[in-house]
Amino acid sequence: MLFKLLVELVIGGLCGFAANRIMKGPSDNIVLNVVLGLVGGVVGGLIGNILGSKDTWITGIILSIVGSCIVVWLWRKFVK
């Protein structure tokens, strides 16, 4: 259980970092990248469910990065 949580945090952080790099933002706030990556993973999962995508780890990572890009864009639009 703890291992799965740590893996999800690392993957969420990596997806948040990737989305931040794709969106050309500063990468100095690691905690924000992890949080936006985790929220982006949820958004990506919702997008995958709506589109009816197959649940594989590659589609999960791609959808998490896409969802993270959406969340980063919304964060910049409404918070900053």
PyMOL commands that place a pseudoatom at each C-alpha (Angstrom):
pseudoatom trace, name=CA, resn=MET, resi=1, chain=A, elem=C, hetatm=0, pos=[0.000, 0.000, 0.000]
pseudoatom trace, name=CA, resn=LEU, resi=2, chain=A, elem=C, hetatm=0, pos=[2.748, 2.459, 0.941]
pseudoatom trace, name=CA, resn=PHE, resi=3, chain=A, elem=C, hetatm=0, pos=[4.838, 1.380, -2.054]
pseudoatom trace, name=CA, resn=LYS, resi=4, chain=A, elem=C, hetatm=0, pos=[1.917, 1.996, -4.431]
pseudoatom trace, name=CA, resn=LEU, resi=5, chain=A, elem=C, hetatm=0, pos=[1.402, 5.450, -2.946]
pseudoatom trace, name=CA, resn=LEU, resi=6, chain=A, elem=C, hetatm=0, pos=[5.082, 6.288, -3.390]
pseudoatom trace, name=CA, resn=VAL, resi=7, chain=A, elem=C, hetatm=0, pos=[5.024, 5.046, -6.998]
pseudoatom trace, name=CA, resn=GLU, resi=8, chain=A, elem=C, hetatm=0, pos=[1.933, 7.154, -7.746]
pseudoatom trace, name=CA, resn=LEU, resi=9, chain=A, elem=C, hetatm=0, pos=[3.580, 10.221, -6.209]
pseudoatom trace, name=CA, resn=VAL, resi=10, chain=A, elem=C, hetatm=0, pos=[6.719, 9.710, -8.298]
pseudoatom trace, name=CA, resn=ILE, resi=11, chain=A, elem=C, hetatm=0, pos=[4.746, 9.139, -11.500]
pseudoatom trace, name=CA, resn=GLY, resi=12, chain=A, elem=C, hetatm=0, pos=[2.510, 12.120, -10.726]
pseudoatom trace, name=CA, resn=GLY, resi=13, chain=A, elem=C, hetatm=0, pos=[5.555, 14.273, -10.116]
pseudoatom trace, name=CA, resn=LEU, resi=14, chain=A, elem=C, hetatm=0, pos=[7.149, 13.155, -13.362]
pseudoatom trace, name=CA, resn=CYS, resi=15, chain=A, elem=C, hetatm=0, pos=[3.936, 13.820, -15.292]
pseudoatom trace, name=CA, resn=GLY, resi=16, chain=A, elem=C, hetatm=0, pos=[3.666, 17.245, -13.655]
pseudoatom trace, name=CA, resn=PHE, resi=17, chain=A, elem=C, hetatm=0, pos=[7.299, 17.977, -14.491]
pseudoatom trace, name=CA, resn=ALA, resi=18, chain=A, elem=C, hetatm=0, pos=[6.783, 16.825, -18.093]
pseudoatom trace, name=CA, resn=ALA, resi=19, chain=A, elem=C, hetatm=0, pos=[3.648, 18.963, -18.426]
pseudoatom trace, name=CA, resn=ASN, resi=20, chain=A, elem=C, hetatm=0, pos=[5.490, 21.941, -16.972]
pseudoatom trace, name=CA, resn=ARG, resi=21, chain=A, elem=C, hetatm=0, pos=[8.313, 21.485, -19.492]
pseudoatom trace, name=CA, resn=ILE, resi=22, chain=A, elem=C, hetatm=0, pos=[5.848, 21.052, -22.373]
pseudoatom trace, name=CA, resn=MET, resi=23, chain=A, elem=C, hetatm=0, pos=[4.036, 24.214, -21.293]
pseudoatom trace, name=CA, resn=LYS, resi=24, chain=A, elem=C, hetatm=0, pos=[7.435, 25.985, -20.911]
pseudoatom trace, name=CA, resn=GLY, resi=25, chain=A, elem=C, hetatm=0, pos=[7.087, 26.953, -17.275]
pseudoatom trace, name=CA, resn=PRO, resi=26, chain=A, elem=C, hetatm=0, pos=[9.600, 27.312, -14.446]
pseudoatom trace, name=CA, resn=SER, resi=27, chain=A, elem=C, hetatm=0, pos=[10.480, 24.028, -12.753]
pseudoatom trace, name=CA, resn=ASP, resi=28, chain=A, elem=C, hetatm=0, pos=[11.558, 25.410, -9.397]
pseudoatom trace, name=CA, resn=ASN, resi=29, chain=A, elem=C, hetatm=0, pos=[8.480, 24.328, -7.405]
pseudoatom trace, name=CA, resn=ILE, resi=30, chain=A, elem=C, hetatm=0, pos=[8.649, 20.536, -7.138]
pseudoatom trace, name=CA, resn=VAL, resi=31, chain=A, elem=C, hetatm=0, pos=[5.684, 20.246, -4.746]
pseudoatom trace, name=CA, resn=LEU, resi=32, chain=A, elem=C, hetatm=0, pos=[3.456, 22.181, -7.142]
pseudoatom trace, name=CA, resn=ASN, resi=33, chain=A, elem=C, hetatm=0, pos=[4.580, 19.926, -10.006]
pseudoatom trace, name=CA, resn=VAL, resi=34, chain=A, elem=C, hetatm=0, pos=[3.649, 16.824, -7.983]
pseudoatom trace, name=CA, resn=VAL, resi=35, chain=A, elem=C, hetatm=0, pos=[0.255, 18.208, -7.004]
pseudoatom trace, name=CA, resn=LEU, resi=36, chain=A, elem=C, hetatm=0, pos=[-0.575, 19.372, -10.525]
pseudoatom trace, name=CA, resn=GLY, resi=37, chain=A, elem=C, hetatm=0, pos=[0.655, 16.039, -11.882]
pseudoatom trace, name=CA, resn=LEU, resi=38, chain=A, elem=C, hetatm=0, pos=[-1.589, 14.071, -9.512]
pseudoatom trace, name=CA, resn=VAL, resi=39, chain=A, elem=C, hetatm=0, pos=[-4.595, 16.241, -10.332]
pseudoatom trace, name=CA, resn=GLY, resi=40, chain=A, elem=C, hetatm=0, pos=[-3.677, 15.929, -14.004]
pseudoatom trace, name=CA, resn=GLY, resi=41, chain=A, elem=C, hetatm=0, pos=[-3.645, 12.156, -13.640]
pseudoatom trace, name=CA, resn=VAL, resi=42, chain=A, elem=C, hetatm=0, pos=[-7.218, 12.270, -12.387]
pseudoatom trace, name=CA, resn=VAL, resi=43, chain=A, elem=C, hetatm=0, pos=[-8.216, 14.580, -15.241]
pseudoatom trace, name=CA, resn=GLY, resi=44, chain=A, elem=C, hetatm=0, pos=[-6.444, 12.306, -17.718]
pseudoatom trace, name=CA, resn=GLY, resi=45, chain=A, elem=C, hetatm=0, pos=[-8.262, 9.287, -16.270]
pseudoatom trace, name=CA, resn=LEU, resi=46, chain=A, elem=C, hetatm=0, pos=[-11.580, 11.059, -16.721]
pseudoatom trace, name=CA, resn=ILE, resi=47, chain=A, elem=C, hetatm=0, pos=[-10.681, 11.908, -20.312]
pseudoatom trace, name=CA, resn=GLY, resi=48, chain=A, elem=C, hetatm=0, pos=[-9.732, 8.269, -20.904]
pseudoatom trace, name=CA, resn=ASN, resi=49, chain=A, elem=C, hetatm=0, pos=[-13.038, 7.067, -19.468]
pseudoatom trace, name=CA, resn=ILE, resi=50, chain=A, elem=C, hetatm=0, pos=[-14.990, 9.478, -21.649]
pseudoatom trace, name=CA, resn=LEU, resi=51, chain=A, elem=C, hetatm=0, pos=[-13.079, 8.423, -24.770]
pseudoatom trace, name=CA, resn=GLY, resi=52, chain=A, elem=C, hetatm=0, pos=[-13.269, 4.741, -23.828]
pseudoatom trace, name=CA, resn=SER, resi=53, chain=A, elem=C, hetatm=0, pos=[-9.521, 4.139, -24.014]
pseudoatom trace, name=CA, resn=LYS, resi=54, chain=A, elem=C, hetatm=0, pos=[-7.993, 0.840, -22.970]
pseudoatom trace, name=CA, resn=ASP, resi=55, chain=A, elem=C, hetatm=0, pos=[-6.397, 0.879, -19.534]
pseudoatom trace, name=CA, resn=THR, resi=56, chain=A, elem=C, hetatm=0, pos=[-2.706, 0.239, -20.168]
pseudoatom trace, name=CA, resn=TRP, resi=57, chain=A, elem=C, hetatm=0, pos=[0.214, 1.874, -18.427]
pseudoatom trace, name=CA, resn=ILE, resi=58, chain=A, elem=C, hetatm=0, pos=[1.339, 3.704, -21.586]
pseudoatom trace, name=CA, resn=THR, resi=59, chain=A, elem=C, hetatm=0, pos=[-2.075, 5.239, -22.229]
pseudoatom trace, name=CA, resn=GLY, resi=60, chain=A, elem=C, hetatm=0, pos=[-2.279, 6.059, -18.522]
pseudoatom trace, name=CA, resn=ILE, resi=61, chain=A, elem=C, hetatm=0, pos=[0.989, 7.985, -18.616]
pseudoatom trace, name=CA, resn=ILE, resi=62, chain=A, elem=C, hetatm=0, pos=[0.093, 9.769, -21.862]
pseudoatom trace, name=CA, resn=LEU, resi=63, chain=A, elem=C, hetatm=0, pos=[-3.340, 10.726, -20.548]
pseudoatom trace, name=CA, resn=SER, resi=64, chain=A, elem=C, hetatm=0, pos=[-1.783, 11.843, -17.251]
pseudoatom trace, name=CA, resn=ILE, resi=65, chain=A, elem=C, hetatm=0, pos=[0.597, 14.144, -19.106]
pseudoatom trace, name=CA, resn=VAL, resi=66, chain=A, elem=C, hetatm=0, pos=[-2.256, 15.511, -21.239]
pseudoatom trace, name=CA, resn=GLY, resi=67, chain=A, elem=C, hetatm=0, pos=[-4.385, 15.996, -18.128]
pseudoatom trace, name=CA, resn=SER, resi=68, chain=A, elem=C, hetatm=0, pos=[-1.449, 17.661, -16.371]
pseudoatom trace, name=CA, resn=CYS, resi=69, chain=A, elem=C, hetatm=0, pos=[-1.015, 20.053, -19.298]
pseudoatom trace, name=CA, resn=ILE, resi=70, chain=A, elem=C, hetatm=0, pos=[-4.683, 20.975, -18.993]
pseudoatom trace, name=CA, resn=VAL, resi=71, chain=A, elem=C, hetatm=0, pos=[-4.355, 21.499, -15.235]
pseudoatom trace, name=CA, resn=VAL, resi=72, chain=A, elem=C, hetatm=0, pos=[-1.160, 23.572, -15.654]
pseudoatom trace, name=CA, resn=TRP, resi=73, chain=A, elem=C, hetatm=0, pos=[-2.918, 25.728, -18.257]
pseudoatom trace, name=CA, resn=LEU, resi=74, chain=A, elem=C, hetatm=0, pos=[-5.926, 26.218, -15.959]
pseudoatom trace, name=CA, resn=TRP, resi=75, chain=A, elem=C, hetatm=0, pos=[-3.618, 26.954, -13.006]
pseudoatom trace, name=CA, resn=ARG, resi=76, chain=A, elem=C, hetatm=0, pos=[-1.818, 29.668, -14.968]
pseudoatom trace, name=CA, resn=LYS, resi=77, chain=A, elem=C, hetatm=0, pos=[-5.056, 31.099, -16.328]
pseudoatom trace, name=CA, resn=PHE, resi=78, chain=A, elem=C, hetatm=0, pos=[-6.925, 31.383, -13.023]
pseudoatom trace, name=CA, resn=VAL, resi=79, chain=A, elem=C, hetatm=0, pos=[-4.282, 31.529, -10.282]
pseudoatom trace, name=CA, resn=LYS, resi=80, chain=A, elem=C, hetatm=0, pos=[-1.429, 33.554, -11.686]
for i in range(1, 80): cmd.bond("trace and resi %d" % i, "trace and resi %d" % (i + 1))
show_as sticks, trace
zoom trace
